[in-house]
């Protein structure tokens, strides 16, 4: 299986470390790219004349980000033909119904609440990796 790229958009260093640890100890080979705010995410995805070959296989997106919110990033991802079909999983600590509703309204493929329990979080990340990077197929 070829290695796939995952873009993690996360501003909290603790959540970043937990996610990296969970994915690194998971079952699916991958390359993780980390950006720490919405502006960095958009620059990674669309900056410097980036082409479709550089588009990640999966975006893990926090909602509460500095500079540009996760919802604004999601809206831009879905509006651009180069990234419109990339699976986006919102990883959020928010249990606000509006956050979940707006994520799905703007085209998120999944909304996952961050668990406080590391073992539960790690199991969830392993399942995410297995599903989105191994089982799921999508057209680029």
C-alpha positions in Angstrom: 0.0 0.0 0.0 1.4 3.4 -0.9 1.8 6.0 1.8 -0.9 8.7 1.9 -0.7 12.2 3.1 -2.8 13.5 6.0 -3.1 17.2 6.7 -3.7 17.8 10.4 -5.0 21.4 11.1 -4.6 21.8 14.9 -3.6 24.7 17.1 -3.5 22.9 20.4 0.0 21.3 21.0 -1.4 18.7 23.3 -4.1 17.6 20.8 -1.5 17.7 18.1 0.8 15.4 20.1 -2.1 13.0 20.9 -3.2 12.8 17.3 0.3 12.3 16.0 1.0 9.6 18.6 -2.3 7.8 17.8 -1.7 7.9 14.1 2.0 6.9 14.3 1.1 3.8 16.4 -1.8 3.0 14.1 -2.2 0.4 11.4 -1.9 2.5 8.2 1.3 4.0 6.7 0.9 7.7 6.2 2.8 11.0 6.0 1.4 13.6 8.5 1.7 17.3 7.6 0.8 19.6 10.5 -0.3 23.2 10.3 -1.4 25.2 13.3 -4.0 27.7 12.0 -6.5 28.3 9.3 -4.2 30.6 7.3 -1.4 28.0 7.2 -4.0 25.3 6.1 -5.1 27.4 3.2 -1.5 28.3 2.3 -0.6 24.6 2.4 -3.5 23.6 0.2 -3.6 26.5 -2.3 -0.4 28.5 -1.9 2.6 28.7 -4.2 0.6 27.5 -7.2 0.2 24.1 -5.6 -1.3 21.5 -8.0 -3.7 18.6 -7.5 -0.8 16.1 -7.0 0.0 17.8 -3.7 -3.5 17.5 -2.3 -3.7 15.3 0.8 -5.7 12.1 1.0 -7.4 13.2 4.2 -7.8 16.5 6.2 -8.2 16.4 9.9 -9.6 19.8 10.8 -10.1 21.5 14.2 -12.8 24.1 14.2 -11.5 26.6 16.8 -8.4 27.9 15.0 -6.5 31.2 15.0 -6.6 33.6 12.1 -9.1 31.7 10.0 -11.7 29.4 11.5 -12.0 25.7 10.7 -15.5 26.4 9.2 -14.0 29.0 6.8 -11.2 26.5 5.9 -13.8 23.9 5.2 -15.8 26.3 3.0 -12.8 27.1 1.0 -11.8 23.5 0.6 -15.2 22.6 -0.7 -15.3 25.6 -3.1 -12.1 24.8 -4.9 -12.2 22.1 -7.6 -8.7 20.8 -6.6 -9.9 19.9 -3.0 -13.6 19.6 -3.3 -13.6 15.8 -3.0 -10.9 15.4 -0.4 -12.3 13.7 2.7 -12.5 16.2 5.6 -13.0 14.9 9.2 -13.7 17.6 11.7 -11.9 16.8 15.0 -13.4 19.1 17.7 -13.9 19.2 21.4 -17.1 21.2 20.8 -20.4 19.5 21.5 -22.3 22.5 20.2 -25.1 21.4 17.8 -24.4 24.5 15.6 -20.8 23.5 15.1 -21.8 20.0 14.1 -24.6 21.3 11.9 -22.4 23.9 10.1 -19.6 21.4 9.6 -21.9 19.0 7.8 -23.7 21.9 6.0 -20.4 23.0 4.6 -19.4 19.5 3.4 -17.6 17.7 6.2 -17.5 14.0 5.7 -17.4 13.3 9.4 -17.6 15.0 12.8 -15.6 13.4 15.6 -15.5 14.7 19.2 -12.0 14.6 20.8 -12.0 12.2 23.7 -10.3 13.1 26.9 -9.3 9.5 27.4 -6.2 8.7 25.4 -6.9 5.0 24.8 -10.4 5.8 23.5 -9.0 8.7 21.4 -6.2 6.4 20.0 -8.7 3.7 19.1 -10.8 6.3 17.3 -7.8 7.6 15.4 -6.9 4.1 14.4 -10.4 3.5 13.1 -10.3 6.8 11.2 -7.0 6.0 9.6 -8.1 2.5 8.6 -11.4 3.7 7.1 -10.3 6.9 5.4 -6.8 5.8 4.2 -7.3 2.1 3.6 -11.0 1.2 3.0 -12.5 4.4 1.6 -12.0 5.2 -2.1 -12.6 8.5 -3.7 -12.2 10.1 -7.0 -9.5 12.9 -7.2 
